[in-house]
Amino acid sequence: MSLPSLIAVAVALALTSSAYGQKLEADTPLVAGVSKITGARDWSARQEAGMIVLEAPEGDTRLVMVEVAAADAAAATAAAWIRYQPNFKRTIKLVTVEQAINGWQEHKATSYETSPSEKAVIYAEAFRDGDNWTVLLLDGSEQTVGKRDAALDLAQQSLRPKNYVPESFAGRTAHPLDRERQQQMHAFLQEAMKTLGVPGLSYALLDHGKIVFEGGLGVRELGKPAPVDADTLFMAASNTKGMSTLMLSTLVDEGKLKWDQPVTEVYPAFKLGSAETTKKVQVKHLVCACTGLPRQDLEWIFEFKNATPETSLQLLATNSPTSGFGEVYQYNNLMASAAGYIGGHIAYPNLPLGAAYDEAMQTRLFTPLGMHHTTFDMARALRSNHASPHAYNLDGKVEVLPMSFNYSVVPHRPAGGVWTSAHDLIRYVQLEANLGKLPDGKQLVSADALLARRQPQVAAGENRSYGMGLSLETAWGVPVVYHGGSMFGYKSDIYLIPGEGTGAVILTNSDQGRMLLRPMLRRLMEILYDGKPEALASVHNAAERGAAERKEERRSTSLPPDARAVKGLAQHYRSAELGDLTVRRHGKQLMLDFGEWQTAAGTHKNEDGSMSFMTSSAAFSGLELVVGSRSGKRTLTTRDGQHEYIFTER
């Protein structure tokens, strides 16, 4: 049977009737005239000649694939909107050139101006294959886009010319990471960090279970000569999660908990905003991103001065699900924080939560693995050989960031508070590669308990899923375990190809480092399997896109801010969730002081005539606060996609 026939059968089996087109009972490949795309489970699909419309279950978000004849990307995008929505009229905000991969020869993206009151996301991507154009349109609500980004990723990642056969390394034997191939990685990282403006990074390589390289590039802090080396400490951020679940694995081995045990059995005080969800949550669900609980990060980033591990768990009681249990991938840092603290409490029930967690991680993981510099102690890290955080400011200059923002994670540190080095972090990956065995042959954790963390818990994109604090993917035909980490001015990743026992770690001291994480995995695969050279081109493309986005943000943000808008501000505001905000004026400059940290701000006039203040510090740029009023009092409103927070004049 031909490929189109097989796909047609799969579609027929996976579709059921719904009010809008047909409901997909499973992730389903769909074919139009010259292109193919995968629609996510529970979405509805409607097909017309040369067009496929995918609608989210909420009914307020559509992803539309349109095939058009056009002279260029701009004409193709305009024609696609006319086909889908004949009266479409939006101001173009930014057009960027994207990397053309997956069978495409050209790829451009267009974002559009929206007003805050719309709570809308409007976006388009145009792809060319020969003379054919395929355009992907996103017409959705912020809340649904935030909730269902994995389904949107699935569609975007799967969009290809229908006859294109993706590159696959399945069945190939990986080359050893010998000196020549190590040098290839070294050269790639040197050029990538220069292209992206990353001051320093540290990395290490693992080959068939053995560490073959560890070292650093660049400087710890811009303007200072001290170099990065293998022992330089960086915040590894969310890579703490996988280490935390490894600590839980040791408790599973000892019979002190079970992965499928209700959390309330091992920690009766555990409570979420939904009593029904609280009852359902098992130990494995604390770190599965599958419970339906959305991110609630602004609350702990804004209010951390008096926060403790105990209040971290209490904050979960205000977090309610926005999707069904197991329905969609929704990353939640507070749940991962709870996992670590509950594990620490089980190991050391007589210690306070924070001290118990720190001790459990030290004795059960860091010390046995020889991770002697790894710590959760901010003061100790900052006294040591450590890298300072950096980011681009709106004027396109890399600057050192204040550390104040990163103290926010300390009360929630099982989710992202660890300081570590390439020398230490690769030893954790080595344990993963060797299925729980230390280099001396001792079994630190059983293979069963360790591997349980790699069982897919929820789909997270094309050939991607999430386990327990670990991301899983069949990348270019090869199973990969990985996880990223992101705090202010620090970006990191770990990579493991379990079938080869080969992997890597990278730690960077810049927000720009996030643009290096996926390309490093791609470069590793290219080196191991003689893949097409795409990694470096993706870095250059990311750098160009980042520069264009910063330029647009600077263009649309008035600095100094509009004087009349500043005059209309109250001096003091308060949000029940995000705390106090004090407005300070220094000449023409406006500072917004949130207590734990402060930022400069500019103004942006929205399409509907409303006014927004935009944070402009390099560490926290682009946070929008919309001017308004409620019950006769002045307000400033901000959102994170699924939550709205109102600062009210006081």
C-alpha positions as CSV (number, residue, x, y, z in Angstrom):
1,M,0.0,0.0,0.0
2,S,1.4,3.5,-0.9
3,L,2.2,6.1,1.8
4,P,-0.8,8.3,0.9
5,S,-3.1,5.3,1.1
6,L,-1.7,4.3,4.5
7,I,-2.1,7.9,5.8
8,A,-5.7,8.0,4.5
9,V,-6.5,4.8,6.4
10,A,-4.9,6.2,9.6
11,V,-6.9,9.4,9.2
12,A,-10.1,7.5,8.8
13,L,-9.5,5.4,11.9
14,A,-8.5,8.4,14.0
15,L,-11.4,10.7,13.2
16,T,-14.7,11.0,14.8
17,S,-17.5,13.5,14.3
18,S,-17.5,16.8,16.2
19,A,-19.2,20.1,16.0
20,Y,-16.2,21.5,14.1
21,G,-14.9,19.2,11.4
22,Q,-13.8,15.8,12.8
23,K,-12.3,15.2,16.2
24,L,-8.9,13.5,16.2
25,E,-8.8,10.5,18.6
26,A,-5.0,10.3,18.3
27,D,-2.1,12.3,16.9
28,T,-2.9,12.0,13.2
29,P,-0.9,12.7,10.0
30,L,-2.9,14.8,7.5
31,V,-2.1,15.5,3.9
32,A,-3.2,18.4,1.7
33,G,-2.1,18.9,-1.9
34,V,1.7,19.1,-1.5
35,S,2.2,19.2,2.3
36,K,1.7,17.1,5.3
37,I,1.1,17.9,9.0
38,T,0.2,16.1,12.2
39,G,-2.8,17.2,14.1
40,A,-2.9,16.6,17.9
41,R,-5.2,14.3,19.7
42,D,-8.5,15.9,20.8
43,W,-8.2,18.7,18.2
44,S,-10.7,18.9,15.4
45,A,-9.7,18.9,11.8
46,R,-11.5,20.2,8.7
47,Q,-10.0,19.7,5.2
48,E,-10.7,21.6,2.0
49,A,-8.7,21.7,-1.2
50,G,-5.2,22.9,-0.3
51,M,-6.2,23.8,3.3
52,I,-6.4,22.0,6.6
53,V,-7.9,23.8,9.7
54,L,-7.0,22.4,13.1
55,E,-9.1,23.7,16.0
56,A,-8.3,23.4,19.7
57,P,-10.8,21.8,22.0
58,E,-11.6,25.2,23.6
59,G,-12.8,26.4,20.2
60,D,-10.9,29.7,20.4
61,T,-7.7,28.7,18.7
62,R,-7.0,27.6,15.1
63,L,-3.9,26.4,13.3
64,V,-4.5,26.6,9.6
65,M,-2.3,25.1,6.8
66,V,-2.9,26.8,3.5
67,E,-1.2,26.0,0.2
68,V,-1.0,28.9,-2.2
69,A,0.6,30.0,-5.4
70,A,2.7,33.2,-4.9
71,A,5.8,35.0,-6.0
72,D,7.4,35.3,-2.5
73,A,6.8,34.7,1.2
74,A,4.9,38.0,1.8
75,A,2.5,37.4,-1.0
76,A,2.0,33.8,0.1
77,T,1.2,34.9,3.7
78,A,-1.2,37.5,2.5
79,A,-3.0,35.1,0.2
80,A,-3.2,32.5,3.0
81,W,-5.0,34.9,5.3
82,I,-7.4,35.9,2.5
83,R,-8.2,32.2,2.0
84,Y,-8.8,31.6,5.7
85,Q,-10.1,34.9,6.8
86,P,-11.0,37.3,3.9
87,N,-11.4,40.4,6.1
88,F,-8.0,39.9,7.9
89,K,-6.3,43.2,8.6
90,R,-3.4,43.4,11.0
91,T,-0.3,45.5,11.4
92,I,2.8,43.5,10.8
93,K,5.1,43.7,13.8
94,L,8.1,41.7,12.6
95,V,9.2,39.5,9.7
96,T,12.1,37.1,10.3
97,V,14.1,34.7,8.1
98,E,14.0,31.3,9.7
99,Q,16.2,28.3,9.0
100,A,14.9,26.2,6.1
101,I,15.1,22.5,7.1
102,N,12.8,19.4,6.8
103,G,12.7,19.6,3.0
104,W,11.9,23.4,2.7
105,Q,14.1,25.8,0.7
106,E,12.8,29.0,2.3
107,H,11.1,29.8,5.6
108,K,9.9,33.2,6.9
109,A,7.8,34.1,10.0
110,T,5.5,37.0,10.5
111,S,4.2,38.3,13.8
112,Y,1.4,40.9,14.1
113,E,0.5,43.6,16.5
114,T,-2.3,42.8,19.0
115,S,-3.7,44.8,21.8
116,P,-3.6,43.5,25.4
117,S,-7.4,43.5,25.7
118,E,-7.6,41.0,22.8
119,K,-5.5,38.4,24.7
120,A,-4.7,37.1,21.2
121,V,-1.8,35.4,19.4
122,I,-1.7,36.0,15.7
123,Y,1.2,34.5,13.7
124,A,2.2,33.2,10.3
125,E,5.0,31.1,8.8
126,A,5.6,30.6,5.1
127,F,7.5,27.7,3.7
128,R,8.7,27.2,0.1
129,D,9.3,23.9,-1.6
130,G,10.4,24.6,-5.2
131,D,7.6,26.7,-6.6
132,N,5.1,25.7,-4.0
133,W,4.3,27.7,-0.8
134,T,2.7,26.3,2.3
135,V,1.6,28.8,5.0
136,L,0.9,28.0,8.6
137,L,-1.4,30.5,10.3
138,L,-2.0,30.7,14.1
139,D,-5.2,32.5,15.2
140,G,-5.6,31.9,18.9
141,S,-6.1,33.0,22.5
142,E,-3.2,33.5,24.8
143,Q,-4.6,31.1,27.3
144,T,-5.1,28.2,24.9
145,V,-1.8,28.8,23.1
146,G,-0.1,28.7,26.5
147,K,-1.9,25.6,27.5
148,R,-1.5,23.7,24.3
149,D,1.9,24.7,23.0
150,A,3.0,21.1,22.8
151,A,0.2,20.4,20.3
152,L,1.2,23.5,18.3
153,D,4.8,22.3,18.4
154,L,3.7,18.9,17.1
155,A,2.1,20.5,14.1
156,Q,4.9,23.0,13.3
157,Q,7.6,20.4,13.7
158,S,5.8,17.9,11.6
159,L,5.0,20.2,8.7
160,R,6.9,19.0,5.6
161,P,6.5,18.6,1.9
162,K,4.5,15.4,1.6
163,N,7.2,13.4,-0.3
164,Y,10.0,14.5,1.9
165,V,11.8,11.7,3.8
166,P,13.4,13.1,7.0
167,E,17.1,12.4,7.7
168,S,17.4,9.4,10.1
169,F,20.4,7.9,11.9
170,A,18.4,4.8,13.0
171,G,20.4,1.7,12.7
172,R,23.8,3.5,12.3
173,T,26.7,2.9,14.6
174,A,28.0,6.1,16.2
175,H,31.6,7.1,15.7
176,P,33.7,7.3,18.9
177,L,34.3,10.8,20.2
178,D,38.0,10.7,19.4
179,R,40.3,13.7,19.4
180,E,39.3,14.7,15.9
181,R,35.6,14.7,16.7
182,Q,36.2,16.4,20.1
183,Q,37.9,19.2,18.1
184,Q,34.9,19.4,15.8
185,M,32.7,20.1,18.8
186,H,35.2,22.5,20.3
187,A,35.4,24.5,17.0
188,F,31.6,24.6,16.8
189,L,31.2,25.9,20.3
190,Q,33.8,28.6,19.8
191,E,32.1,30.0,16.7
192,A,28.6,29.6,18.2
193,M,29.4,31.5,21.4
194,K,31.1,34.3,19.4
195,T,28.1,34.5,17.0
196,L,25.5,34.6,19.9
197,G,27.5,36.9,22.2
198,V,27.9,34.3,25.0
199,P,30.8,35.5,27.2
200,G,31.6,32.0,28.6
201,L,30.6,28.4,28.7
202,S,31.8,25.1,30.1
203,Y,31.1,21.7,28.6
204,A,32.0,18.0,28.9
205,L,31.7,14.9,26.7
206,L,30.9,11.3,27.5
207,D,31.8,8.5,25.1
208,H,30.5,4.9,25.7
209,G,30.2,5.6,29.4
210,K,33.6,7.2,29.9
211,I,34.3,10.9,30.3
212,V,36.6,12.0,27.5
213,F,36.6,15.8,27.8
214,E,35.8,18.6,30.2
215,G,36.8,22.2,29.9
216,G,35.7,25.8,29.3
217,L,35.7,28.6,26.8
218,G,35.6,32.4,27.2
219,V,35.4,34.3,30.5
220,R,33.5,34.1,33.7
221,E,32.5,37.8,33.5
222,L,32.6,40.3,30.7
223,G,35.4,42.8,31.2
224,K,37.4,40.5,33.5
225,P,40.2,38.1,32.5
226,A,39.4,35.1,34.6
227,P,38.7,32.2,32.2
228,V,35.9,29.6,32.4
229,D,37.2,26.1,33.2
230,A,35.8,22.7,33.9
231,D,35.3,23.6,37.6
232,T,33.6,27.0,37.0
233,L,30.1,27.0,38.7
234,F,27.0,27.9,36.8
235,M,23.3,27.8,37.8
236,A,22.1,24.6,36.0
237,A,18.5,25.7,36.7
238,S,15.9,23.1,35.7
239,N,18.5,20.4,35.3
240,T,18.1,20.1,39.0
241,K,14.8,18.3,38.3
242,G,16.4,15.2,36.9
243,M,18.8,15.0,39.8
244,S,16.0,15.4,42.3
245,T,14.1,12.5,40.7
246,L,17.3,10.5,40.9
247,M,17.4,11.1,44.6
248,L,13.8,9.9,44.8
249,S,14.9,6.7,42.9
250,T,17.1,5.9,45.9
251,L,14.1,6.1,48.2
252,V,12.2,3.8,45.8
253,D,15.0,1.3,46.1
254,E,14.8,1.4,49.9
255,G,11.1,0.9,49.8
256,K,10.4,4.3,51.4
257,L,8.1,5.3,48.6
258,K,6.6,4.0,45.3
259,W,6.3,5.9,42.0
260,D,2.6,5.1,41.8
261,Q,1.9,5.9,45.5
262,P,-0.6,8.8,46.2
263,V,1.4,11.8,47.4
264,T,-0.9,12.3,50.3
265,E,0.1,8.9,51.7
266,V,3.7,10.0,52.1
267,Y,3.0,13.7,52.8
268,P,-0.5,14.2,54.1
269,A,-0.2,18.0,54.0
270,F,0.2,18.0,50.2
271,K,-2.6,20.1,48.7
272,L,-3.4,21.6,45.3
273,G,-6.1,24.2,44.3
274,S,-8.3,21.2,43.2
275,A,-9.2,18.6,45.8
276,E,-10.0,16.1,42.9
277,T,-6.5,16.6,41.4
278,T,-4.9,16.4,44.8
279,K,-6.3,12.9,45.2
280,K,-5.1,11.7,41.8
281,V,-1.5,12.9,42.1
282,Q,1.0,10.0,42.6
283,V,4.7,10.5,43.4
284,K,5.6,10.2,39.7
285,H,3.0,12.9,38.8
286,L,4.9,15.6,40.8
287,V,7.5,15.7,38.0
288,C,5.5,14.5,34.9
289,A,4.2,17.9,33.6
290,C,0.9,15.9,33.0
291,T,-1.4,16.9,35.8
292,G,-3.1,19.8,34.1
293,L,-1.5,22.4,36.4
294,P,-0.1,25.4,34.5
295,R,3.0,27.4,35.2
296,Q,2.7,29.8,38.0
297,D,6.2,31.3,37.9
298,L,5.5,35.0,38.2
299,E,4.3,34.5,41.8
300,W,7.6,33.0,43.0
301,I,9.8,35.3,40.8
302,F,8.1,38.4,42.2
303,E,7.7,37.4,45.9
304,F,10.6,35.5,47.4
305,K,12.1,37.6,50.1
306,N,10.1,35.8,52.9
307,A,9.5,32.6,51.0
308,T,10.6,29.2,52.4
309,P,10.4,25.6,51.3
310,E,7.2,25.4,53.4
311,T,5.6,28.3,51.6
312,S,6.7,26.8,48.3
313,L,4.4,23.8,49.0
314,Q,1.7,26.1,50.3
315,L,1.7,28.1,47.0
316,L,0.6,24.9,45.3
317,A,-2.7,25.2,47.1
318,T,-3.5,28.2,44.9
319,N,-2.6,26.4,41.7
320,S,-5.6,24.7,39.9
321,P,-5.6,22.7,36.7
322,T,-6.6,24.3,33.4
323,S,-6.7,21.0,31.5
324,G,-7.6,17.4,32.2
325,F,-5.3,15.1,34.1
326,G,-2.9,13.6,31.5
327,E,-4.4,15.6,28.7
328,V,-1.6,18.0,27.8
329,Y,2.0,18.8,28.6
330,Q,2.1,21.7,31.1
331,Y,5.4,22.4,32.8
332,N,5.0,23.3,36.5
333,N,8.0,24.3,38.6
334,L,6.2,24.3,41.9
335,M,5.2,20.6,41.5
336,A,8.9,19.7,40.9
337,S,9.9,21.7,44.0
338,A,7.4,19.7,46.0
339,A,8.8,16.5,44.7
340,G,12.3,17.3,46.0
341,Y,11.1,18.6,49.4
342,I,8.8,15.6,50.0
343,G,11.7,13.2,49.1
344,G,14.0,15.1,51.5
345,H,11.4,14.9,54.2
346,I,11.1,11.1,53.7
347,A,14.9,10.7,53.9
348,Y,15.3,13.0,56.9
349,P,11.9,13.5,58.6
350,N,13.4,15.3,61.7
351,L,15.1,18.1,59.6
352,P,13.3,21.2,58.2
353,L,12.2,20.7,54.6
354,G,15.0,22.7,53.0
355,A,17.8,21.2,55.1
356,A,16.4,17.7,54.6
357,Y,16.4,18.1,50.8
358,D,19.9,19.6,50.7
359,E,21.2,16.7,52.9
360,A,19.5,14.0,50.9
361,M,20.9,15.4,47.6
362,Q,24.4,15.7,49.1
363,T,24.6,12.2,50.7
364,R,22.6,10.3,48.1
365,L,23.9,11.9,44.9
366,F,26.6,14.6,45.0
367,T,29.1,12.9,47.4
368,P,28.9,9.4,45.9
369,L,29.2,10.8,42.4
370,G,32.2,13.0,43.2
371,M,30.3,16.2,42.5
372,H,32.3,18.0,45.1
373,H,31.7,21.6,44.0
374,T,28.0,21.2,43.4
375,T,25.8,23.2,45.9
376,F,22.5,24.9,46.6
377,D,24.3,27.5,48.8
378,M,24.3,30.8,46.9
379,A,26.8,32.4,49.2
380,R,29.2,29.5,48.8
381,A,28.8,29.5,45.0
382,L,29.4,33.2,44.7
383,R,32.6,32.9,46.8
384,S,33.9,30.2,44.5
385,N,35.1,30.0,40.9
386,H,31.7,31.0,39.4
387,A,30.4,32.5,36.2
388,S,28.3,35.8,36.3
389,P,25.0,36.1,34.4
390,H,24.8,38.1,31.2
391,A,22.2,39.2,28.6
392,Y,21.7,41.6,25.8
393,N,20.1,45.0,26.6
394,L,17.7,46.7,24.3
395,D,20.5,48.6,22.7
396,G,22.2,45.4,21.6
397,K,25.0,45.4,24.2
398,V,25.9,42.4,26.4
399,E,25.9,43.4,30.0
400,V,26.4,41.7,33.4
401,L,23.0,41.1,35.2
402,P,22.3,41.6,38.9
403,M,22.2,38.3,40.8
404,S,19.0,39.4,42.6
405,F,16.6,37.8,40.2
406,N,18.2,34.4,40.7
407,Y,17.6,34.4,44.4
408,S,14.0,33.8,43.5
409,V,14.6,30.1,43.0
410,V,16.2,29.4,46.3
411,P,13.0,28.7,48.2
412,H,12.0,26.3,45.3
413,R,15.4,24.9,44.6
414,P,14.5,21.3,43.8
415,A,13.0,22.8,40.6
416,G,16.1,24.7,39.6
417,G,18.4,26.0,42.2
418,V,21.6,23.9,41.8
419,W,25.0,25.4,41.1
420,T,27.3,22.9,39.3
421,S,30.2,22.6,36.9
422,A,30.8,20.7,33.7
423,H,33.2,18.5,35.7
424,D,30.5,17.6,38.1
425,L,27.4,17.6,35.9
426,I,28.9,15.1,33.4
427,R,29.3,12.6,36.3
428,Y,25.5,12.7,36.8
429,V,25.0,12.0,33.0
430,Q,27.6,9.2,33.3
431,L,25.5,7.6,36.0
432,E,22.5,7.8,33.7
433,A,24.5,6.2,30.9
434,N,25.7,3.4,33.1
435,L,22.2,2.7,34.5
436,G,23.0,3.6,38.1
437,K,26.5,2.2,38.3
438,L,29.4,4.3,39.6
439,P,32.8,4.1,37.8
440,D,34.0,1.7,40.5
441,G,31.2,-0.7,39.7
442,K,29.0,0.0,42.8
443,Q,25.3,0.3,42.1
444,L,24.2,3.6,43.5
445,V,20.6,3.3,42.3
446,S,18.9,0.4,40.6
447,A,18.5,0.4,36.9
448,D,14.7,-0.2,37.3
449,A,14.2,2.9,39.6
450,L,16.5,5.0,37.3
451,L,14.8,4.0,34.1
452,A,11.3,4.5,35.5
453,R,12.1,8.2,35.2
454,R,12.4,7.8,31.4
455,Q,8.9,6.3,30.9
456,P,6.9,8.8,28.8
457,Q,4.2,10.4,30.9
458,V,2.8,12.9,28.4
459,A,3.4,13.9,24.8
460,A,5.4,17.1,24.3
461,G,5.8,17.5,20.5
462,E,6.7,15.4,17.4
463,N,8.4,12.2,18.7
464,R,8.8,14.0,22.0
465,S,7.5,13.2,25.5
466,Y,8.2,14.1,29.1
467,G,9.2,11.6,31.8
468,M,10.0,12.4,35.4
469,G,12.2,15.5,35.2
470,L,13.6,14.3,31.9
471,S,12.8,15.1,28.3
472,L,12.6,12.1,25.8
473,E,12.8,12.3,22.1
474,T,13.5,10.1,19.1
475,A,15.7,12.6,17.4
476,W,16.6,11.9,13.8
477,G,15.7,8.3,14.4
478,V,17.7,7.9,17.6
479,P,16.4,7.8,21.2
480,V,17.8,10.8,23.2
481,V,17.3,11.8,26.9
482,Y,17.9,15.4,27.6
483,H,16.8,18.4,29.7
484,G,17.3,22.2,29.5
485,G,17.8,24.7,32.3
486,S,17.0,28.4,32.4
487,M,17.5,31.0,35.0
488,F,18.3,34.7,34.5
489,G,21.6,34.9,32.6
490,Y,22.2,31.1,32.8
491,K,21.2,28.4,30.3
492,S,22.2,24.8,30.3
493,D,21.5,21.3,28.9
494,I,22.3,17.7,29.3
495,Y,22.2,15.1,26.5
496,L,22.4,11.3,26.6
497,I,22.1,8.8,23.7
498,P,21.3,5.8,25.9
499,G,22.0,3.2,23.1
500,E,25.5,4.5,22.7
501,G,26.3,5.5,26.3
502,T,27.4,8.8,24.7
503,G,26.4,12.3,25.8
504,A,27.4,15.8,26.8
505,V,26.6,18.7,29.1
506,I,26.8,22.5,28.5
507,L,26.6,25.4,30.9
508,T,26.5,29.0,29.7
509,N,26.6,32.4,31.4
510,S,24.2,34.2,29.1
511,D,20.5,34.3,28.2
512,Q,21.7,33.9,24.6
513,G,22.9,30.5,25.6
514,R,19.3,29.2,25.0
515,M,19.9,29.6,21.3
516,L,22.8,27.1,21.5
517,L,21.2,24.3,23.4
518,R,19.2,22.6,20.5
519,P,22.0,23.2,18.0
520,M,24.5,21.5,20.3
521,L,22.4,18.4,20.3
522,R,22.2,18.6,16.5
523,R,26.0,19.1,16.2
524,L,26.6,16.1,18.5
525,M,24.4,13.9,16.3
526,E,26.2,15.3,13.1
527,I,29.6,14.4,14.6
528,L,28.5,10.9,15.7
529,Y,26.5,9.9,12.6
530,D,28.0,12.0,9.8
531,G,24.8,14.0,9.6
532,K,24.1,16.9,7.3
533,P,25.8,20.1,8.7
534,E,22.8,22.1,9.9
535,A,23.8,23.0,13.5
536,L,26.0,26.0,12.8
537,A,23.6,27.5,10.3
538,S,20.8,27.3,13.0
539,V,23.0,29.2,15.4
540,H,23.6,32.0,12.9
541,N,19.9,32.1,12.1
542,A,19.0,32.3,15.8
543,A,21.5,35.2,16.3
544,E,20.0,37.1,13.4
545,R,16.5,36.5,14.6
546,G,17.4,37.6,18.2
547,A,18.9,40.8,16.9
548,A,15.8,41.5,14.8
549,E,13.6,40.9,17.8
550,R,15.6,43.2,20.0
551,K,15.6,45.9,17.4
552,E,11.8,45.7,17.1
553,E,11.4,45.7,20.9
554,R,13.6,48.8,21.1
555,R,11.7,50.5,18.2
556,S,8.3,49.9,19.8
557,T,9.4,50.9,23.4
558,S,9.7,54.6,24.2
559,L,12.7,55.2,26.3
560,P,12.6,57.5,28.2
561,P,8.9,56.7,28.7
562,D,6.1,59.0,27.7
563,A,6.0,61.8,30.2
564,R,2.2,62.1,30.3
565,A,1.8,58.4,30.9
566,V,4.4,58.5,33.7
567,K,2.6,61.4,35.3
568,G,-0.6,59.4,35.4
569,L,0.9,56.7,37.5
570,A,0.2,56.2,41.2
571,Q,3.2,56.0,43.5
572,H,2.3,52.7,45.2
573,Y,0.4,49.6,43.9
574,R,-0.2,46.2,45.3
575,S,-1.1,42.8,43.8
576,A,-2.5,40.1,46.1
577,E,-0.3,37.5,44.3
578,L,2.8,39.5,43.2
579,G,3.2,41.9,46.1
580,D,4.1,45.6,46.2
581,L,5.1,47.9,43.4
582,T,6.6,51.3,44.0
583,V,7.0,53.8,41.1
584,R,10.2,55.8,41.3
585,R,11.2,58.6,38.9
586,H,14.9,59.6,38.4
587,G,14.8,62.5,36.0
588,K,13.3,61.2,32.8
589,Q,13.9,57.6,33.8
590,L,11.2,55.4,35.3
591,M,12.0,52.6,37.7
592,L,9.5,50.0,38.8
593,D,10.5,48.6,42.2
594,F,9.0,45.3,43.2
595,G,10.9,45.0,46.5
596,E,13.1,42.0,45.7
597,W,14.2,43.6,42.4
598,Q,13.7,46.6,40.3
599,T,13.7,47.4,36.6
600,A,13.7,50.4,34.3
601,A,10.6,50.7,32.1
602,G,9.5,52.4,28.9
603,T,6.1,52.8,27.3
604,H,4.3,51.3,24.4
605,K,1.1,52.6,22.7
606,N,-1.1,49.7,21.7
607,E,-3.2,49.3,18.6
608,D,-6.4,50.0,20.5
609,G,-5.1,53.3,22.0
610,S,-4.3,51.8,25.4
611,M,-0.9,52.4,27.0
612,S,1.4,49.8,28.4
613,F,4.6,50.1,30.5
614,M,7.3,47.7,29.3
615,T,10.1,46.5,31.6
616,S,13.4,47.3,29.8
617,S,16.2,45.9,32.0
618,A,18.3,43.3,30.3
619,A,17.4,40.7,32.9
620,F,13.6,41.1,32.6
621,S,12.7,43.0,29.5
622,G,9.4,42.9,27.7
623,L,7.1,42.3,30.7
624,E,4.0,44.3,29.9
625,L,1.9,46.2,32.5
626,V,-1.2,47.7,31.0
627,V,-2.6,51.0,32.4
628,G,-6.2,50.8,33.5
629,S,-8.6,51.5,36.4
630,R,-11.0,49.5,38.6
631,S,-13.5,50.8,41.1
632,G,-12.0,54.3,40.8
633,K,-8.5,53.3,41.4
634,R,-5.6,53.2,39.0
635,T,-4.3,49.7,38.0
636,L,-1.5,48.1,36.1
637,T,-2.2,44.6,34.8
638,T,0.2,41.9,33.6
639,R,-0.3,38.4,32.4
640,D,1.7,35.2,32.0
641,G,-0.6,33.5,29.4
642,Q,-2.9,31.6,31.7
643,H,-3.0,34.0,34.7
644,E,-3.9,37.7,35.0
645,Y,-2.4,39.8,37.8
646,I,-3.7,43.2,38.8
647,F,-1.6,45.8,40.7
648,T,-4.1,48.2,42.3
649,E,-3.3,51.7,43.5
650,R,-3.0,51.9,47.3
